Amino acid sequence: MSTTLQTALSPEKKRKTLSERKKDHLFAYLFISPFFLIFAVFGLYPILFTIYLSFFKWDALGPMQYIGVQNYKFVVEDPIFWTSFLNTLLISIMGTVPQLVLALLFAVFLNSAFTKFKQTFRVLYFMPNITSIVAVTLVFSALFSNNGMANWLLDFLGIDPVAWNSGWWGVKLAIASMVMWRWMGYNMVIYLSGLQSIPADLYEAARIDGASRFQQLMRITLPLLKPFIIFTVLMSTIGSLQLFTEPYVFLGQSGTSSTRLEGITMVVYLYTEAFGNNFFGTAAATAVILLLFTLLFSMVNMWASNKLGGDTE
């Protein structure tokens, strides 16, 4: 009789189990729903509205007027936009490549067993990343002024002073130095975590086999650091394409005019079109083009990283 009763109650138990699973799934979705709601409101909706706005003429006050691809045509035919693209590309190369190399060297230095006061050095190197960008730019503006410390040092070395805030290359070097100073410590911490994840047994086996330090670096360190290097290259590339605060504060309002194009970047151009000229449709088209450039450079970085790493896929 107990077997019959258990058989009769089993469907009810199954229904209860299914209802409990549904409740667990419901609570799980409720717990993660704030992220998706916030992303939908502050992430997905602005992206979709920007793409939609890029096909309209709008000054943020009057009605929107559909003009098709005229905004894209204006941006592509505007020489100032291509100047901003060239500036962004040059500043990206000048500020990213040395930054990543120095970050890797400092990470190797801090990972060495002979280095003392490691915690102090880590804090000092990471401090620029948590410092206000505006404050950093103001300090560098004083350093790279006509009578600043940079020109004083050049004069001390017998080198002619550089027009850091007006020269074509001077502005780019000044802005690239700000980017490099700010983000080198951040990338160094990432590389350091990657170095500490490499087993020490591999280096001991390599030393027993007679491998030099350079061979250990090329055969052990760099291949095992490949995921960290790809991550830092991608993030640095995306960040450099979105460069805004440094050139805008360093050059001021004059940096967005047609007479001061030495340091204008694509985001500064976008900002000027939107809030300087009240051409929000043109600014939206610029944002979409910037998104396409970001995706393109990211894919190129991924392809180049895989080729250098020896992947054939």
N, C-alpha and C positions, 0 to 999 in steps of 0.2 A: 504493500500500500504506500509506503514511503517513496518507492520508485515512481509510482503513478503520480503522486503529489508533486514530486520534483520535476517530472516531465510536464505536468500542467503549468507549473510556475516558471519554467525556463523561458517561454516567450516574453513574459513580463520582465524577467531579469534582463533579457536581451534589449528590450525597449528602454529600460532604465539605463543600461550601459550606453546605448546610442545617444540618449538624451544627455547624459553626463559628458560624452565626448563632444556633442554639439555645444554644450555650455562652455567646455574648456576652449574650443575653437573660437567661440564668440568672445570670451574674455581675452584670449590672445590677440584677436584682431582689434579689440577695444584698446588694449594697452599700446599697440603700435600705431593706432589710427592718428594720434596727434602729429606724428612725423609726416604722414602722408597728407594730412589736412594742411599743415604749415607749408609743405613743399608745393601743394597744389595752389595755394593762395599766393605765396611769395616767390615761387620758382616757376612752376609750369604756366600759370596764367600770364605773368609778365612776358615770358618767351613767346607764347602764342599771340598775345596782343601786340608785341613788337613786330612779329612777322605780318600780322594783319595791318598794322599801322603803316608799314613800309610801302603799301600800295595806295596810300592816301596823302593828300596835302592837308596839313592841320597845323594851326598855330596855338593850340591848347585853349583857345577862347571861342572861336567861331565854329561853324559846322565842318565836319570832315568831308573832303571832296575826293572822290576816287579818280586817280590819274594813272593807274596801271603801273608800269615799270619805269615811269619817268624819274622817280627818286633814285633808282639804281643807275639809270643812265646818267643822271647829273653827277652822282658820286664817282662813277667810273671815269667820266670825262673831266673831272675836277683835278687840276694839277696839284692843288694843295693836299688832296687826299693821298695821292701817290708820294708826295713829299713826306707826309706823316707815316705812310707805310715804310718808306726807306729809312726814316729816322728810327721807327720802332724796330726794324730788322737789325740795324747797325747797333743800336743800344742793347738789344737783346744779345747779340753775339759778344759785344765788348763787356757786358756785365755778367753773362751767364757762364761762358766757357772758363775764364780765369777763376770765377767763383767756385765752380764745381771742382776744378783741379786743386785749388787751395783748400777747399773743404775736405777733400780726400787726404791730402798731405797732413793737415792738422789732425784728422781722425786717426791716421796711422801713428802720428806723434803721441797723441793722448792714449792710444792703445798699447804703447810700448811699456814694457815692464820697468824700464829705467826712468820713466817720467814721474816726477814727484808733484804733489799738489794737483792731482788730476781733477778733483771736484771743483777747485777754485778756477782752474782754466776752463772747465766746461761752463760754469756760470758766466764767466767773463765773455766767452765766445758767443753764448746764447743771448746775452743781454740786449744786443741791438735789435733782435727780433721782437722783443716785447716793448720796445721804445716807440713812442708816438712817431708816425711817419712825418707829420708836419714839423715836429720838433727837430727831428734828424735833418730834414731838408733845410730848415732855417739855419742850423749850425753849419751845414755844408755850404750854404749860400754865403755865410760869412767867411768860411775858409777859402772859397773859390771866388771871392770878390776881387776887384782889380788890385786892391791893397791888402789882400788876405794872406794867410799863411802859405798857401800853395805857391803864389808868385814870389813871396819872400824866400821860400826855399829854393825856387828856381834861380832867383837872383843870386843867392848865396853860392849856388853851384856854377854860376857863370852862364846861365841859360836865359834867353830872352823871355820876358813874361808872356803869358798866354791869356787871351781874352776868353775866360771861362764862361762868361754869361752872354757872349755875343758871337764868338767865333763858331764856325761850322763844326769843327772837330772838338773845340774846347767845351762846348755845351754838352756834347755827347759823352765825352770823357768824364765830365763832372757828374752827370746823371748816372752813368754806368758805375762810377765809384760808389755812389749812394746805394744803388741796388746790390752791388757786390758786398759792401760793408754790412748791409742789413740782413741778407739771406745766407751769408757764408756759414754762420754759426748754426742755423737751422739745418742746413744740409750736412754739416759736420756731425751733428748729433745723430742723424739718420745713418750716415756711414759708420759712425762709431758703434751703433747698435748692431749693424751688420757684421762688423769686424769681431765683435764679442760673441756673435753666434757661430763663428767658425771654430770647429774643434781644434784644440792645441795639438792633438795627436798628429794631425796632418803636417804641421810645421816640423814637429819632432822627427817624423818619418822622412820628410824632405831633407832635413839637416843631416840625418844619418846617411842618406843616399848621396850626400855631397852637393845638394842644390844651394846656389847662392841666394842672397836676399832678393836680388832682382828676379831670379827664376821663381822664387816663392811668390813674389808679387804677381808675376805674369801667369803662373800656372795654378796658383791656389787662391790668392786674395781676390784678384779681379774677376775670375769666373764665378766664384761664389758670391761676390758682391753684385752680380749682374742685375738681380731684381731690384736692389736698392738704387743702383745707378739709373736704371730705366725709370723708376719712380721719380727720382730727383730731376732727371732731364725733362720728363713730361711736365712736372709741376713748375719747373723753372721756365719752360717754354710758354706755358699757358699764362703764368704770372707776368712774364715780360711783354707778352702781347696786350695785356690789360694795364700797362703802365700808365698812371694818371697823376697821382699826387706829387711825385718828385718833379716832373717837368712843369706841372702847373704852378706849384709853389715857387720853384726855383726861378722861373722866368716871369711869374706874375701874369697879370692880364695881358701884357704886351706879347707874351709868348703865343697867344692865339691869334694875333693879327697877321696880316699878309706880309708885314715887314719884319717879322720875327719868326721865321720858320725853322730855325736851327734845331729846336728841341720839341717841336709839336709831334705828338704821337697820335695813333688812330683813336684812342679813347678821348684825348684832348680835342681832336677834331670833332668827334661825336658830340662831346659836351658843348662845344662852341656852336654847332649847328642847332642843337636843341635849346639851350638856355641863353645863347648869345644872339642868334639870328631868328629864333622862334620857328625853325623849320624842323618840326618833330618828325615828319615823314622822312626827310632826308637823314636825320639822326637814326631813325629806326632801320632804314636801309643800310646805313653804315654798320649798325650793330649786327645785322644779319650777315653782311660781308665779313665782318670780324669773326663771327662764329664759324663761317666756312673756312677762313684762314686758320683758325685755331684747330679745327678738325683736320685740315690738310697737314699742318705742321706736326700734329700729334701722330698721324699715321706715318709720316716720313720718319719721325723719331723712332717709332716702334719698328719700322722696317730696317732702319739703319742699325738699331740696337740688336735685332735678331741676326743681321748679317755679320756684324762684328763679333757676336757671341757664337757664331758657327751654326746657327739654326738653319735648316734647309726648308722648313715648312713655310 
